[in-house]
Amino acid sequence: MFRQFRASHTSCPSCSSFSSGLRPTVARMRGLALRVAACLALCCGLAALPVPTQYRGATVQTARSALSVLPGEARAEMTVGQTIYVPVYSSVVYGNRGRTLNITTMLSVRNTDQRVPITLMEVRYVDEHGKTVRSYLDGPRQLPPLGSAQFVVEESDTLGGSGPAFIVVWRAASPVSQPLAQGVMIGTVSSQGISFITEGKVIGGVK
């Protein structure tokens, strides 16, 4: 009787139909698994590749995209220049309870001359006591005609206190149109946003 049951079960039309319908599904699942494995292998391989030197520190390079290194022999020819003081704010007080909102600060320096490049000799961020918090340049950097450069202080950076500033020193080999140095502040609280700019003031010339 057991042999008869096995024979009848093997020849069951519904079971044969189920088996034949299952084979394409299994094949598709295997194909999908192979594709997923291949994608994972490719991603892992790309992640293991070394990052090209020119893309390291991309954020910094973007902020200073127009700057280029100034050759040493050209520095002696810098006979025109100024020192500019740019007041900025890392926080503002709002509301009736004297609440404080931290904001992002950016220094924008623009060469407004159409023909002559200028050279940024120094860009410093100083705190409310006049102490240097950080320097943004490791050497003179040239700004091409109509070029611009930006230097950012993150919202979470409160080292400057309530009244920080940027000190910008620039030079040029010949008279140029007055460069533009501005502080740009922006922040948000709840659904409200705040943004404003400050203008730089010339506090010195070429020494």
C-alpha positions in Angstrom: 0.0 0.0 0.0 2.9 2.4 0.8 4.4 1.7 -2.6 1.1 2.5 -4.3 0.7 5.8 -2.3 4.2 6.9 -3.4 3.5 6.1 -7.0 0.2 8.0 -6.9 1.8 11.0 -5.1 4.6 11.2 -7.7 2.2 11.2 -10.6 0.0 13.8 -9.0 -0.8 16.5 -11.7 -1.1 19.3 -9.1 2.3 18.5 -7.6 4.0 18.4 -11.0 2.4 21.8 -11.8 3.6 23.3 -8.5 7.2 21.9 -9.1 7.4 23.3 -12.6 6.1 26.7 -11.5 8.6 26.9 -8.7 11.7 26.3 -10.9 11.5 29.8 -12.7 11.0 31.5 -9.3 14.1 29.8 -7.8 16.1 30.7 -10.9 15.0 34.4 -10.7 15.9 34.5 -7.0 19.4 33.0 -7.7 19.9 35.6 -10.5 18.9 38.4 -8.2 21.2 37.2 -5.5 24.1 37.1 -7.9 23.4 40.7 -9.0 23.2 41.9 -5.4 26.5 40.1 -4.6 28.2 41.7 -7.7 27.0 45.2 -6.7 28.3 44.7 -3.1 31.6 43.6 -4.4 31.9 46.6 -6.7 30.9 49.0 -4.0 33.5 47.5 -1.5 36.1 47.7 -4.2 35.4 51.3 -4.9 35.4 52.2 -1.2 38.9 50.6 -0.9 40.4 52.7 -3.6 42.7 55.5 -2.4 41.3 59.1 -2.6 43.2 61.2 -5.2 45.2 64.0 -3.5 43.4 66.7 -5.4 40.1 65.7 -3.9 41.2 65.6 -0.3 39.9 68.5 1.8 37.3 69.2 -1.0 35.4 71.6 1.3 38.4 73.8 1.9 39.3 73.8 -1.8 35.7 74.8 -2.7 35.8 77.7 -0.2 39.0 79.0 -1.8 38.5 77.9 -5.4 39.8 81.1 -7.0 43.0 81.3 -5.0 46.4 80.2 -6.4 49.9 80.1 -4.9 52.0 83.2 -5.5 55.5 82.7 -6.8 58.2 84.0 -4.4 59.8 86.4 -6.8 56.5 88.2 -7.4 56.0 89.1 -3.7 58.7 91.8 -3.8 56.7 93.7 -6.5 53.7 94.2 -4.2 53.7 98.0 -3.7 49.9 98.6 -3.3 47.7 97.2 -0.5 45.5 97.5 2.5 44.5 95.9 5.8 40.8 95.5 6.1 38.8 94.9 9.3 35.5 93.0 8.8 33.2 92.8 11.8 31.1 89.6 12.0 28.8 87.8 14.4 28.8 84.2 15.5 25.5 84.6 17.5 22.6 87.0 17.9 20.2 87.7 20.7 16.4 87.3 19.9 13.1 87.3 21.7 12.1 88.9 25.0 14.0 86.5 27.2 17.4 87.2 25.8 17.8 83.9 24.0 20.9 83.4 21.8 21.0 82.0 18.3 24.2 80.7 16.9 24.7 81.5 13.2 27.0 80.5 10.4 29.5 83.2 9.4 31.3 83.6 6.1 33.9 86.0 4.9 33.7 86.9 1.2 36.7 88.6 -0.4 36.3 89.8 -4.0 38.7 91.3 -6.4 36.7 94.0 -8.2 39.5 94.9 -10.7 38.9 93.6 -14.2 42.6 93.4 -15.2 45.0 93.1 -12.3 45.1 90.2 -9.7 45.5 90.9 -6.0 47.3 88.8 -3.5 45.8 87.8 -0.1 48.8 88.0 2.3 46.8 87.2 5.4 43.3 86.2 6.5 42.8 85.9 10.3 39.8 85.2 12.5 40.0 87.1 15.8 37.8 86.8 18.8 36.0 89.6 20.8 39.2 90.3 22.7 41.3 90.8 19.5 43.1 87.5 19.9 43.7 85.4 16.8 41.6 82.2 16.8 42.9 80.9 13.5 44.7 81.8 10.3 43.2 80.6 7.0 46.2 80.9 4.8 49.6 79.2 5.0 51.2 81.7 2.6 50.3 84.4 0.0 47.5 83.5 -2.3 46.7 85.2 -5.6 43.1 86.2 -6.4 42.5 86.7 -10.2 40.7 89.6 -11.8 37.0 89.5 -10.7 37.8 86.4 -8.6 36.4 85.7 -5.1 37.3 83.6 -2.1 35.2 82.5 0.9 36.2 81.5 4.4 33.6 79.9 6.7 33.1 79.8 10.5 30.6 77.0 11.3 27.5 77.6 13.3 28.8 75.4 16.2 32.1 77.4 16.4 31.7 79.8 19.3 35.4 80.5 19.9 35.1 84.1 18.6 32.6 85.1 21.3 29.9 87.7 20.6 32.0 90.2 18.6 34.6 88.4 16.4 36.1 89.8 13.2 38.2 89.0 10.2 41.5 90.7 9.4 42.3 90.7 5.7 45.6 91.9 4.3 46.0 92.2 0.5 48.7 93.5 -1.9 48.9 94.2 -5.6 51.7 95.1 -8.0 49.9 98.1 -9.4 46.9 100.3 -8.5 43.6 98.3 -8.5 39.9 98.9 -8.0 39.1 98.7 -4.3 38.6 95.0 -3.2 35.3 94.1 -1.5 35.4 92.3 1.8 32.1 91.4 3.5 30.8 89.3 6.3 27.8 87.2 5.5 25.7 85.8 8.4 22.8 83.3 8.2 20.9 81.2 10.7 17.5 79.7 11.4 15.3 79.2 14.4 12.0 77.3 14.2 10.5 78.3 10.9 12.2 81.7 10.9 15.4 82.6 9.2 17.9 85.4 9.7 20.6 86.7 7.3 22.5 90.0 7.1 25.9 91.3 5.9 28.6 93.6 7.2 31.1 95.7 5.3 34.8 95.8 5.8 36.7 98.9 6.9 40.2 99.8 5.8 42.4 100.2 8.9 45.9 100.3 7.3 47.9 100.5 4.1 51.2 99.0 2.9 54.0 99.2 5.5 
